[in-house]
Amino acid sequence: MKTGLWMVVIVFLVGGCTAIGPATIDRDRFDYVSAISESWKRQTLLNLLKTRYLDAPVFMDVASVINQYALESEIELGFAWNGGQTQSIGGRGMYTDRPTITYSPLMGEKFARSLVKPLPLAPILLLIQSEYPTDTILRICIQSINGIDNSRYRSVGGNNADPVFDKLVDLFRRVYAADGIAMRAKNTEAGVNLTIIFRPPTHATAEADLRQLKRLLAVDTHLNAFRVVHGKFALDANEIAVLSRSMLQIMTAFASGIETPPEDMAGLYMDEAWQRKGLDKTHSRPWIHVKNGASKPDAAFAAVHYRDYWFWIDDRDIHSKSMFNFLMILFSFTERGKQEAEAPVITVPTN
């Protein structure tokens, strides 16, 4: 065998080492992003189902992903002359991929408190200014405005919204769409001061909506700038009191609209308990439509197996997908629990 051929084999066996590092970034980064994204959707849907059935939701964070690669090669050359010339050449290569993923349960006093305490008002106003649908944000994130109550959801039971709450939300949406509302946040030593500014509309219809909105809020109709405070009731006509919902309340509200299998009596009992406690869900459209069945769906935006049934959001259901994504954004406002070093950590070699 020619010397040149041996060199070709050597280059073939060891040359791949130079391609492991940079070449894996494009593949691994997007593969792991897709996998983590899918698992996050499934975890969120599962926790909504757990909330629906009064089961304890559990959140598991992917704390780190470490991938190690190794490429080992070995070359054997041999020559023998025994009655004639013989030659041999051999090689062996071994490629190893060792991904290690660390899971960290979100737990502790800090995380628990972030689930039950009301969402901060500043991010909610920021979402409105970021062109998210105003009425959607108010109906999901706000419990009351100047004493006008939204629907109240509890673990079992609740109360329907004040009859004028929907009118208030609709007026706010229309005035904001007419560029009649602006929001301002100012950082001070005491915290963030929020102000809602009503700007005189340019046409008569929006002007009439603004007058009606001020009357519903019971604020001074001669003023256009109002302090925003966190609470149910305003202390004077110069401020607007806004009581936001907690993430647990929002999860319960989302979960209450999930349909359960007709043969599953646990879901029926939950519906009856909600109705006995004063919450009539027949007047409100579910924020997400979750289908269920005995077999795994073919095309689903997110699907989980729970209580011997499959539950999923149809990939063609644009409304449910949009609302589900909004819920996942709201989870970004919750604080994490204790540091990973203080909480139980599960590190799993996946090979």
Phi and psi in degrees as a GROMACS rama.xvg file:
@    title "Ramachandran Plot"
@    xaxis  label "Phi"
@    yaxis  label "Psi"
@TYPE xy
-70.0081  149.812  LYS-2
-61.4025  -35.2238  THR-3
-61.2169  -35.4603  GLY-4
-67.5978  -38.8783  LEU-5
-59.7755  -41.5358  TRP-6
-65.0284  -36.1293  MET-7
-62.2119  -43.1614  VAL-8
-64.0895  -42.2881  VAL-9
-61.5388  -45.2957  ILE-10
-63.6707  -38.3338  VAL-11
-63.9183  -39.2778  PHE-12
-76.2185  -37.8937  LEU-13
-104.824  -12.0139  VAL-14
-67.6849  -25.2907  GLY-15
-64.6545  -18.8289  GLY-16
-59.2962  -32.9951  CYS-17
-75.3685  -11.541  THR-18
-103.122  -5.51814  ALA-19
-67.5452  -49.917  ILE-20
-61.0785  -77.3817  GLY-21
-59.9712  -35.8621  PRO-22
-66.9058  -22.662  ALA-23
-83.5896  -16.7951  THR-24
-63.636  -49.2102  ILE-25
-60.6967  -40.2511  ASP-26
-74.0027  -52.8776  ARG-27
-66.4134  -42.1408  ASP-28
-59.0587  -47.1057  ARG-29
-77.3887  -32.2448  PHE-30
-64.5619  -44.2371  ASP-31
-70.4156  -36.4623  TYR-32
-60.0111  -44.8725  VAL-33
-64.1828  -42.9324  SER-34
-66.0074  -43.4303  ALA-35
-66.5676  -39.4258  ILE-36
-61.8099  -45.4166  SER-37
-64.2155  -41.2613  GLU-38
-67.8173  -33.4506  SER-39
-65.5071  -42.088  TRP-40
-63.2231  -44.2491  LYS-41
-67.5337  -37.2483  ARG-42
-65.0342  -41.1002  GLN-43
-63.9412  -45.3281  THR-44
-63.7562  -41.5979  LEU-45
-61.2552  -41.8928  LEU-46
-69.563  -29.8033  ASN-47
-65.1476  -41.1786  LEU-48
-66.0563  -40.4365  LEU-49
-60.9919  -41.2652  LYS-50
-63.8275  -38.7453  THR-51
-60.154  -37.3349  ARG-52
-99.9273  15.052  TYR-53
60.5974  29.798  LEU-54
-93.2366  156.712  ASP-55
-78.4909  120.335  ALA-56
-70.9549  144.592  PRO-57
-130.177  132.703  VAL-58
-114.72  127.091  PHE-59
-119.419  121.77  MET-60
-96.2721  142.347  ASP-61
-85.2444  100.267  VAL-62
-75.0683  -38.061  ALA-63
-159.631  153.16  SER-64
-130.423  117.787  VAL-65
-120.868  126.194  ILE-66
-119.681  128.152  ASN-67
-118.365  134.126  GLN-68
-118.677  147.611  TYR-69
-145.581  138.076  ALA-70
-129.581  114.429  LEU-71
-114.802  140.707  GLU-72
-136.462  151.578  SER-73
-144.385  135.105  GLU-74
-122.753  133.865  ILE-75
-122.096  128.943  GLU-76
-121.834  139.565  LEU-77
-145.164  147.429  GLY-78
-134.475  141.721  PHE-79
-147.839  139.422  ALA-80
-122.999  109.522  TRP-81
-141.954  85.753  ASN-82
78.8411  -4.98765  GLY-83
178.615  161.563  GLY-84
-82.4297  127.606  GLN-85
-128.458  153.05  THR-86
-139.302  151.462  GLN-87
-145.036  149.101  SER-88
-144.405  138.443  ILE-89
-145.055  159.017  GLY-90
-153.638  155.719  GLY-91
-143.757  134.07  ARG-92
-126.658  146.31  GLY-93
-135.679  124.975  MET-94
-111.375  128.717  TYR-95
-124.774  131.84  THR-96
-121.957  115.014  ASP-97
-121.295  79.0684  ARG-98
-76.164  138.187  PRO-99
-128.279  123.286  THR-100
-115.216  133.238  ILE-101
-107.965  123.541  THR-102
-105.082  136.784  TYR-103
-127.779  114.668  SER-104
-63.394  132.104  PRO-105
-79.8989  114.602  LEU-106
-155.063  -177.157  MET-107
98.1268  168.76  GLY-108
-61.5932  -40.1212  GLU-109
-63.1899  -45.3786  LYS-110
-70.1946  -41.212  PHE-111
-61.2751  -40.9022  ALA-112
-66.5083  -35.099  ARG-113
-68.8232  -23.711  SER-114
-77.8902  -32.5995  LEU-115
-100.998  -14.1704  VAL-116
-88.5389  150.722  LYS-117
-59.8208  147.605  PRO-118
-64.5158  144.402  LEU-119
-63.6018  145.161  PRO-120
-73.5326  -33.0164  LEU-121
-58.1928  -48.5283  ALA-122
-63.4065  -32.0971  PRO-123
-64.7816  -45.1433  ILE-124
-65.0938  -34.3748  LEU-125
-63.4788  -40.0032  LEU-126
-61.5737  -39.2575  LEU-127
-63.3413  -43.2984  ILE-128
-70.8533  -17.9443  GLN-129
-86.7813  12.9949  SER-130
72.6253  20.1761  GLU-131
-70.1116  149.52  TYR-132
-55.3518  122.805  PRO-133
-60.9456  -44.9825  THR-134
-66.1747  -34.8942  ASP-135
-63.727  -45.7099  THR-136
-62.746  -45.0545  ILE-137
-65.9918  -40.6752  LEU-138
-70.2642  -31.4285  ARG-139
-87.6432  -44.1261  ILE-140
-94.6285  -19.5852  CYS-141
-107.245  132.296  ILE-142
-91.2965  -38.2101  GLN-143
-157.885  153.344  SER-144
-130.14  116.441  ILE-145
48.6666  44.0434  ASN-146
84.027  -3.12682  GLY-147
-91.0166  115.279  ILE-148
-89.2711  139.172  ASP-149
-82.4913  173.655  ASN-150
-59.3463  141.524  SER-151
-111.74  124.491  ARG-152
-111.635  129.742  TYR-153
-119.966  175.77  ARG-154
-56.0876  -40.4955  SER-155
-137.636  111.796  VAL-156
106.017  -169.218  GLY-157
153.125  -165.572  GLY-158
-138.994  145.929  ASN-159
-72.5086  161.52  ASN-160
-68.1913  154.444  ALA-161
-57.7615  138.576  ASP-162
-55.0519  -26.599  PRO-163
-95.1402  -0.534651  VAL-164
-64.533  -44.3451  PHE-165
-62.4046  -37.3118  ASP-166
-64.1468  -41.1794  LYS-167
-61.9876  -45.7956  LEU-168
-63.2697  -42.298  VAL-169
-64.9066  -40.7753  ASP-170
-64.6637  -42.5918  LEU-171
-59.999  -42.5447  PHE-172
-63.2029  -44.2163  ARG-173
-69.062  -41.029  ARG-174
-67.5278  -39.8849  VAL-175
-65.0338  -40.728  TYR-176
-63.7429  -27.6418  ALA-177
-85.8112  13.6304  ALA-178
62.6559  35.2596  ASP-179
-102.038  1.52795  GLY-180
-133.036  132.844  ILE-181
-131.043  154.615  ALA-182
-126.494  144.106  MET-183
-135.382  137.489  ARG-184
-122.786  133.645  ALA-185
-129.487  123.926  LYS-186
-79.4431  129.381  ASN-187
-131.174  173.968  THR-188
-63.6382  -29.1548  GLU-189
-83.9578  -8.23719  ALA-190
136.035  -152.955  GLY-191
-102.212  123.083  VAL-192
-93.2155  123.127  ASN-193
-107.558  141.806  LEU-194
-135.996  135.081  THR-195
-104.673  128.399  ILE-196
-115.506  123.93  ILE-197
-95.1343  122.626  PHE-198
-102.1  138.463  ARG-199
-57.4914  121.144  PRO-200
-65.307  162.418  PRO-201
-94.0418  -9.92094  THR-202
-133.815  162.16  HIS-203
-65.4585  -37.6184  ALA-204
-62.9964  -46.1964  THR-205
-66.278  -33.05  ALA-206
-65.7682  -40.4007  GLU-207
-66.0896  -38.5442  ALA-208
-62.7889  -40.7551  ASP-209
-65.185  -42.8356  LEU-210
-60.6937  -42.3784  ARG-211
-67.7919  -37.0074  GLN-212
-63.7734  -43.2366  LEU-213
-63.5305  -38.6623  LYS-214
-65.7897  -41.2171  ARG-215
-63.7145  -37.4486  LEU-216
-77.4368  -11.926  LEU-217
58.5791  42.7438  ALA-218
-104.53  170.493  VAL-219
-67.4451  114.855  ASP-220
-69.6695  -13.3365  THR-221
-88.4165  -9.61238  HIS-222
-100.521  155.621  LEU-223
-123.183  -6.26088  ASN-224
-123.29  129.079  ALA-225
-134.675  136.427  PHE-226
-67.7873  142.032  ARG-227
-106.426  122.01  VAL-228
-121.903  154.667  VAL-229
-89.3369  120.084  HIS-230
162.953  177.138  GLY-231
-90.0868  -36.07  LYS-232
-123.454  141.917  PHE-233
-81.8623  147.089  ALA-234
-84.4166  -22.8905  LEU-235
-151.972  179.793  ASP-236
-81.9544  5.14705  ALA-237
-100.389  1.51778  ASN-238
-135.163  159.583  GLU-239
-120.119  120.274  ILE-240
-93.5078  125.869  ALA-241
-123.201  123.951  VAL-242
-106.663  114.072  LEU-243
-88.3264  162.74  SER-244
-88.1866  158.78  ARG-245
-87.3902  165.224  SER-246
-63.8903  -32.4921  MET-247
-66.4224  -40.1398  LEU-248
-64.0395  -41.4119  GLN-249
-65.4589  -42.5481  ILE-250
-61.1261  -42.2189  MET-251
-63.8617  -39.3101  THR-252
-64.9675  -43.4094  ALA-253
-62.6117  -45.4717  PHE-254
-66.4072  -31.4712  ALA-255
-62.7656  -25.3654  SER-256
-90.3931  0.514878  GLY-257
-77.1543  125.587  ILE-258
-78.4828  138.201  GLU-259
-104.518  157.702  THR-260
-55.8809  137.826  PRO-261
-60.2488  -27.4517  PRO-262
-86.9963  -3.46857  GLU-263
-88.9299  102.399  ASP-264
-67.724  -26.7559  MET-265
-61.3358  -41.0712  ALA-266
-65.8534  -38.5833  GLY-267
-63.9694  -42.6363  LEU-268
-61.5053  -38.7778  TYR-269
-63.5454  -43.7881  MET-270
-61.9711  -42.5316  ASP-271
-64.742  -38.5221  GLU-272
-66.0841  -40.9491  ALA-273
-60.2552  -43.6522  TRP-274
-68.3684  -38.7613  GLN-275
-64.4419  -30.9626  ARG-276
-87.4878  5.41106  LYS-277
105.388  6.15238  GLY-278
-107.827  114.032  LEU-279
-101.017  106.25  ASP-280
-81.5937  -7.46041  LYS-281
-69.0646  -18.3424  THR-282
-91.5664  -4.32137  HIS-283
-122.578  142.307  SER-284
-80.1758  132.225  ARG-285
-58.24  141.121  PRO-286
-70.661  -33.1185  TRP-287
-131.963  146.407  ILE-288
-104.524  109.639  HIS-289
-104.847  118.546  VAL-290
-84.5891  163.042  LYS-291
-143.915  158.012  ASN-292
-176.456  174.669  GLY-293
-83.33  -20.1968  ALA-294
-119.676  158.663  SER-295
-68.9518  133.93  LYS-296
-72.1686  154.768  PRO-297
-78.0064  -44.4066  ASP-298
-128.138  111.756  ALA-299
-140.537  142.998  ALA-300
-69.8033  -40.2726  PHE-301
-154.139  137.629  ALA-302
-143.985  139.202  ALA-303
-138.467  154.336  VAL-304
-103.137  121.687  HIS-305
-149.296  131.792  TYR-306
54.0791  42.7943  ARG-307
69.0326  14.8595  ASP-308
-130.663  158.684  TYR-309
-97.1845  134.729  TRP-310
-122.849  137.253  PHE-311
-155.721  159.48  TRP-312
-105.016  124.221  ILE-313
-64.3415  136.525  ASP-314
-67.3666  -17.1589  ASP-315
-93.1575  -4.38506  ARG-316
-85.9905  89.4665  ASP-317
-63.8421  -40.9852  ILE-318
-61.6866  -48.7838  HIS-319
-64.7344  -39.8485  SER-320
-63.1537  -41.7016  LYS-321
-64.129  -44.8377  SER-322
-67.8698  -36.594  MET-323
-65.9093  -42.11  PHE-324
-64.4877  -36.3734  ASN-325
-64.2061  -39.9287  PHE-326
-60.6905  -41.19  LEU-327
-67.3373  -32.3118  MET-328
-65.6421  -40.7438  ILE-329
-61.4123  -32.3024  LEU-330
-63.5743  -21.6783  PHE-331
-67.2419  -18.9391  SER-332
-83.0796  -9.53914  PHE-333
-82.7705  147.965  THR-334
-84.1513  146.563  GLU-335
-72.714  163.459  ARG-336
-78.3357  -149  GLY-337
-64.4246  163.924  LYS-338
-61.6277  153.698  GLN-339
-56.7434  -31.3927  GLU-340
-69.0489  -22.0741  ALA-341
-96.1052  -16.9966  GLU-342
-103.406  157.589  ALA-343
-59.0937  133.262  PRO-344
-122.724  134.518  VAL-345
-113.529  117.055  ILE-346
-109.774  121.281  THR-347
-119.923  113.044  VAL-348
-69.7765  122.883  PRO-349
-94.8222  -0.657757  THR-350
